[in-house]
Amino acid sequence: MGRSPYNGASKASNQKAGYIMAKLPQRPWVYFAAGALSGLFVGAVDMVWHQRQARQLLDRRLQQVKDLFLREGPIEGSWIESKTHPYTAKSGRTVRVNYGGITRKEHGVLHQYEFIMDVASGQLLDLYPLA
C-alpha cells in the first residue's frame, strides 16, 4: 500500500494535537449558550440605543416647531406622535410623517394648532389651527 501523507505524521505532533483537543470542553452547548446570550445582550443594547436616538430626534423636531411659535409669544403645551403615518403631499407623492400639536394662549383664549412634519427631512409640511 502506498503511504498517505496523513499516516506519516510524527508521533510528537499527534500527541500535541491530542493534548489540545483534550483541553477543549466536551460540551458544545456551552458555546451555543454563550453565543446566544451574547447575541441577546447586543440586540437589547442596540434596541435601547435606537429607541433613545429616535426619541431625541422627535424632541429636536418638536423644538423646531416650538421655536417658531415662541417668536410670537409663549406656548402652553406641545406634543408629537412617535408613530409615523403615510401622508400624500400636495405634490402628489406619499411620504412618512409625524403629527404634532402646539397649544398657546391668544388674547386670553387657548388655541390649538396641529402640524405635519416629514420624517425623513424634518420639513414642516403643514400647520393649521384646530377648531
N, C-alpha and C positions, 0 to 999 in steps of 0.2 A: 504494500500500500504506500501511496505517496504521502509524504509528510506535509501536514497542513501548517500554515504559519501560526495558527492558533494553538496547535499542540506543542509547538516548540517554545512556548513562553517559559521564562525561568521560574524556578520554584520560589525565589525571593519575591518576584513581582506578584505571583499568585497569592502568596501569604500576605503581602501588603494590601492587595485588593480585598482579600477576605477580612483583614483587620478593619479596613474602612467600612465594609458592609456590616460588620458586627457592631459598629458604633451607632449606626442609624437605627432609630426606633422601629420596631416591627409593627407599629400601629399606624397605618396610613390615615385613619380617620382623624388623627391629631392634626395633620397638615390640612385636611379638608376643613376641620372646625376652625383652625387658626385663620385660614383664608376667608372663610365665610364671616367670621367675626370682624376681621379687618375690613372686608367689603361693606358690612353693615355700618361700621363706625364711620368710614369715609363717606358713605352715602348719606348718613344722618348729618354729618358736619356740612356737607355740600348743600343739603336741603335747607338747613338753618341759614347758611350764608346767603343763598339765593333769595330766601324769603326776606331777609334783612335788607338786601340790596333793592329788592322790588319795593319794599315799604319806604325806604329812603328816597327812591325815585319819585314815588307818588307824593311824598311830603314836599319835595322840591317843586313838583309841578303845581301843587296846591298853593305853595308860597308865591309862585309866579302870578297866579290869578289874584291872590290876596294883595299883592303889591300894587296891582292895577287899581284895585278898589280903594286901597289906603291913600292913594293920591288925592281922592275926593273926600275922604273922611273916614272915621272909624267904622269897623265892622263888628257885628255882634257874634257871628259864628260862621263856620265853614266846614265843608265835608267833601270827600272824594271817594268814589267807589273803587275798590281794588279789582273787582271783576271787570273784564273788558267785554264790550258789546260790538257787534258789527253795525256799521253806520254808512249809509250811502251819502256821500258828499254832494254838494251842489254841482260838482263837475261830472258826476255820474259814477265815479269809482267808489268801491266799497273799502272802507278802512276799519281797523280796530280802534275803539275809542274808550275813554273813561268818562263817566258823568260825574259832575260835582256841583256844589252849590255854595252860595255866599248869602248871608243874612246881614242886612245893615239897617240902621235907623235913619230915615229921611223925614225931616220935619216932624219928628216925634212919633212916626209910624214905622213899624217894621216892614221891610220889603225883602222879598226873597228873589234871588237870581239863580239860574241854573246855567252851567256851561258844559260844553262838549270839547274834549281835548284828544287829539290824535296820540295814540300810544307810542308809535314809532318815532315821531318827530317832536312831540311835545307842543305842537302848534295848536292854538286855540281856534277851533273850527266854528263854534257858535256860542253866543252868550245872549240870554233872553230873560226877562222878568217872568216870574210865576204869578198868575192871577190869584 
